[in-house]
Amino acid sequence: MDYEFKKNTLDGSYHATFSMGHEIIGRWLIEEVGKDFEKMDTILSQIGALKNSTKEWRLLGDDLSLILQDHEAIIQANYLFSEEEEDFDEDMHFYDEESVSCCGFEDFELVLQAWRAFVTRF
């Protein structure tokens, strides 16, 4: 998984670009985590606690949520949690690959630590 973090010098906004299949992780970092160091610490602590466990932990966000389970971190759009069946034309279905992504705990820890280091500099 490749990624790059940038800060817009004009408006101070952050950008996180991830390789195909992991784009939603960048969106989650920007929209749901930002510079919330307490949230980052909680997530990293939960990853450590779940490394030798079969338990699950969820962090529900406004639009995107994090699920830690089975040694994987899953970022998913909240609309995917909906149990309602939506009737869509076959040609107009959701592009789920941009709405969910997963990676192993080690990779996710590295991403979160890199994000923390990046936002700390600014």
C-alpha positions as CSV (number, residue, x, y, z in Angstrom):
1,M,0.0,0.0,0.0
2,D,1.5,3.3,-1.1
3,Y,0.5,6.7,0.3
4,E,1.5,10.3,0.3
5,F,0.6,13.1,2.7
6,K,0.6,16.8,1.7
7,K,-0.5,20.1,3.2
8,N,-1.9,22.9,1.1
9,T,0.1,25.9,2.0
10,L,-2.6,28.3,0.8
11,D,-5.5,27.1,3.0
12,G,-3.8,24.7,5.4
13,S,-5.9,21.7,4.4
14,Y,-4.4,18.2,4.5
15,H,-4.4,15.7,1.7
16,A,-3.8,11.9,2.0
17,T,-3.5,10.0,-1.3
18,F,-3.5,6.2,-1.2
19,S,-2.9,3.6,-3.8
20,M,-5.9,2.0,-5.6
21,G,-8.1,-0.1,-3.3
22,H,-7.0,1.9,-0.2
23,E,-8.3,5.4,-1.1
24,I,-10.9,5.5,1.6
25,I,-8.1,5.3,4.3
26,G,-6.9,8.7,3.2
27,R,-10.4,10.1,3.4
28,W,-10.9,8.6,6.8
29,L,-7.6,10.1,8.1
30,I,-8.7,13.6,6.9
31,E,-12.4,13.5,7.8
32,E,-12.5,11.3,10.9
33,V,-9.1,11.6,12.5
34,G,-7.5,14.9,11.5
35,K,-5.2,16.1,14.4
36,D,-7.0,14.2,17.1
37,F,-4.0,12.7,18.9
38,E,-6.2,11.2,21.6
39,K,-8.1,9.3,19.0
40,M,-4.9,8.1,17.4
41,D,-3.6,6.9,20.8
42,T,-6.8,5.1,21.4
43,I,-6.7,3.3,18.1
44,L,-3.1,2.3,18.5
45,S,-3.8,1.0,22.0
46,Q,-6.7,-1.0,20.7
47,I,-4.6,-2.5,18.0
48,G,-2.0,-3.6,20.6
49,A,-4.8,-5.1,22.7
50,L,-6.3,-7.0,19.8
51,K,-3.1,-8.5,18.3
52,N,-3.5,-11.7,20.3
53,S,-7.3,-11.7,20.4
54,T,-10.3,-12.7,18.4
55,K,-12.4,-9.7,19.7
56,E,-13.6,-6.9,17.6
57,W,-13.5,-3.1,18.2
58,R,-15.3,-0.4,16.3
59,L,-14.9,3.4,16.1
60,L,-18.0,4.8,14.5
61,G,-17.4,8.1,12.7
62,D,-19.8,10.6,11.1
63,D,-19.4,9.1,7.6
64,L,-16.7,6.5,7.8
65,S,-16.0,3.9,10.5
66,L,-13.0,1.8,11.6
67,I,-13.4,-1.9,12.5
68,L,-10.5,-3.8,14.1
69,Q,-11.0,-7.6,13.8
70,D,-9.1,-10.7,12.9
71,H,-5.7,-8.8,12.7
72,E,-7.2,-6.4,10.1
73,A,-8.2,-2.8,10.1
74,I,-11.2,-2.1,8.0
75,I,-12.3,1.4,7.0
76,Q,-15.8,1.4,5.6
77,A,-18.5,4.0,4.7
78,N,-21.3,4.0,7.2
79,Y,-24.0,3.5,4.5
80,L,-22.6,0.0,4.0
81,F,-23.8,-0.8,7.6
82,S,-27.4,-0.2,6.4
83,E,-29.5,-3.3,6.4
84,E,-32.1,-1.7,4.1
85,E,-32.1,-3.2,0.6
86,E,-31.8,-0.4,-1.9
87,D,-33.2,-0.9,-5.4
88,F,-30.6,0.2,-7.9
89,D,-30.4,-0.3,-11.6
90,E,-27.6,-2.8,-12.3
91,D,-25.6,0.0,-14.2
92,M,-25.9,2.4,-11.3
93,H,-24.6,0.3,-8.3
94,F,-22.3,1.7,-5.6
95,Y,-18.7,1.4,-6.3
96,D,-17.9,-0.4,-3.1
97,E,-14.1,-0.6,-3.7
98,E,-14.0,3.1,-2.9
99,S,-16.2,2.6,0.1
100,V,-14.3,-0.1,2.0
101,S,-10.7,-1.0,2.4
102,C,-8.7,-3.3,4.7
103,C,-5.1,-3.9,5.7
104,G,-3.2,-5.8,8.3
105,F,-2.6,-4.3,11.8
106,E,1.1,-3.8,11.1
107,D,0.5,-1.7,7.9
108,F,-2.3,0.2,9.6
109,E,-0.1,1.0,12.6
110,L,2.6,2.4,10.3
111,V,0.1,4.5,8.4
112,L,-1.4,5.9,11.6
113,Q,2.1,6.7,13.0
114,A,3.1,8.3,9.7
115,W,0.0,10.4,9.8
116,R,0.6,11.5,13.4
117,A,4.2,12.5,12.5
118,F,3.0,14.4,9.5
119,V,0.3,16.4,11.3
120,T,2.6,17.0,14.2
121,R,5.0,18.9,11.9
122,F,2.3,21.4,10.9
